Amino acid sequence: QVQLVESGGGLVQAGGSLRLSCAVSGRTFSSYTMGWFRQAPGKERAFVATINWNGGRTYTADSVKGRFTISRDNAKNTVTLQMNSLKPEDTAVYYCAAGGRVGLSSDEYDYGYWGQGTQVTVSS
């Protein structure tokens, strides 16, 4: 089984920064495309960012482009989401996900493994 555990969420003022981390265990981490998604209260789950197997390619949603950066360290089996210039509308539960047989994907159905999520709250 593949297990993903997110950490780093919390409460932050608008304009501040948070760094989320996802630890992956159970399979070879380097074989997976990784992604971050988020779900705000009362809204559907939305794509945030994705990174390919070796970290050479990334893609981020327009809503976070220029503010959020996704990266990975295959030697440590971790993927990171650096969030800067946070806005109240970024408030959500953030989920780490792993998928196979894709390069980059914004489609949640390409991801077969999901973490439990970590809460990010941005106050104005």
Secondary structure as a PSIPRED ss2 file (coil, helix, strand):
# PSIPRED VFORMAT (PSIPRED V4.0)

   1 Q C   1.000  0.000  0.000
   2 V C   1.000  0.000  0.000
   3 Q E   0.000  0.000  1.000
   4 L E   0.000  0.000  1.000
   5 V E   0.000  0.000  1.000
   6 E E   0.000  0.000  1.000
   7 S E   0.000  0.000  1.000
   8 G C   1.000  0.000  0.000
   9 G C   1.000  0.000  0.000
  10 G E   0.000  0.000  1.000
  11 L E   0.000  0.000  1.000
  12 V E   0.000  0.000  1.000
  13 Q E   0.000  0.000  1.000
  14 A C   1.000  0.000  0.000
  15 G C   1.000  0.000  0.000
  16 G C   1.000  0.000  0.000
  17 S C   1.000  0.000  0.000
  18 L E   0.000  0.000  1.000
  19 R E   0.000  0.000  1.000
  20 L E   0.000  0.000  1.000
  21 S E   0.000  0.000  1.000
  22 C E   0.000  0.000  1.000
  23 A E   0.000  0.000  1.000
  24 V E   0.000  0.000  1.000
  25 S E   0.000  0.000  1.000
  26 G C   1.000  0.000  0.000
  27 R C   1.000  0.000  0.000
  28 T C   1.000  0.000  0.000
  29 F H   0.000  1.000  0.000
  30 S H   0.000  1.000  0.000
  31 S H   0.000  1.000  0.000
  32 Y C   1.000  0.000  0.000
  33 T E   0.000  0.000  1.000
  34 M E   0.000  0.000  1.000
  35 G E   0.000  0.000  1.000
  36 W E   0.000  0.000  1.000
  37 F E   0.000  0.000  1.000
  38 R E   0.000  0.000  1.000
  39 Q E   0.000  0.000  1.000
  40 A C   1.000  0.000  0.000
  41 P C   1.000  0.000  0.000
  42 G C   1.000  0.000  0.000
  43 K C   1.000  0.000  0.000
  44 E C   1.000  0.000  0.000
  45 R C   1.000  0.000  0.000
  46 A E   0.000  0.000  1.000
  47 F E   0.000  0.000  1.000
  48 V E   0.000  0.000  1.000
  49 A E   0.000  0.000  1.000
  50 T E   0.000  0.000  1.000
  51 I E   0.000  0.000  1.000
  52 N C   1.000  0.000  0.000
  53 W C   1.000  0.000  0.000
  54 N C   1.000  0.000  0.000
  55 G C   1.000  0.000  0.000
  56 G C   1.000  0.000  0.000
  57 R C   1.000  0.000  0.000
  58 T E   0.000  0.000  1.000
  59 Y E   0.000  0.000  1.000
  60 T E   0.000  0.000  1.000
  61 A C   1.000  0.000  0.000
  62 D C   1.000  0.000  0.000
  63 S C   1.000  0.000  0.000
  64 V C   1.000  0.000  0.000
  65 K C   1.000  0.000  0.000
  66 G C   1.000  0.000  0.000
  67 R C   1.000  0.000  0.000
  68 F E   0.000  0.000  1.000
  69 T E   0.000  0.000  1.000
  70 I E   0.000  0.000  1.000
  71 S E   0.000  0.000  1.000
  72 R E   0.000  0.000  1.000
  73 D E   0.000  0.000  1.000
  74 N C   1.000  0.000  0.000
  75 A C   1.000  0.000  0.000
  76 K C   1.000  0.000  0.000
  77 N C   1.000  0.000  0.000
  78 T E   0.000  0.000  1.000
  79 V E   0.000  0.000  1.000
  80 T E   0.000  0.000  1.000
  81 L E   0.000  0.000  1.000
  82 Q E   0.000  0.000  1.000
  83 M E   0.000  0.000  1.000
  84 N C   1.000  0.000  0.000
  85 S C   1.000  0.000  0.000
  86 L C   1.000  0.000  0.000
  87 K C   1.000  0.000  0.000
  88 P H   0.000  1.000  0.000
  89 E H   0.000  1.000  0.000
  90 D H   0.000  1.000  0.000
  91 T C   1.000  0.000  0.000
  92 A E   0.000  0.000  1.000
  93 V E   0.000  0.000  1.000
  94 Y E   0.000  0.000  1.000
  95 Y E   0.000  0.000  1.000
  96 C E   0.000  0.000  1.000
  97 A E   0.000  0.000  1.000
  98 A E   0.000  0.000  1.000
  99 G E   0.000  0.000  1.000
 100 G C   1.000  0.000  0.000
 101 R C   1.000  0.000  0.000
 102 V C   1.000  0.000  0.000
 103 G C   1.000  0.000  0.000
 104 L C   1.000  0.000  0.000
 105 S C   1.000  0.000  0.000
 106 S C   1.000  0.000  0.000
 107 D C   1.000  0.000  0.000
 108 E H   0.000  1.000  0.000
 109 Y H   0.000  1.000  0.000
 110 D H   0.000  1.000  0.000
 111 Y C   1.000  0.000  0.000
 112 G C   1.000  0.000  0.000
 113 Y E   0.000  0.000  1.000
 114 W E   0.000  0.000  1.000
 115 G C   1.000  0.000  0.000
 116 Q C   1.000  0.000  0.000
 117 G C   1.000  0.000  0.000
 118 T E   0.000  0.000  1.000
 119 Q E   0.000  0.000  1.000
 120 V E   0.000  0.000  1.000
 121 T E   0.000  0.000  1.000
 122 V E   0.000  0.000  1.000
 123 S E   0.000  0.000  1.000
 124 S C   1.000  0.000  0.000
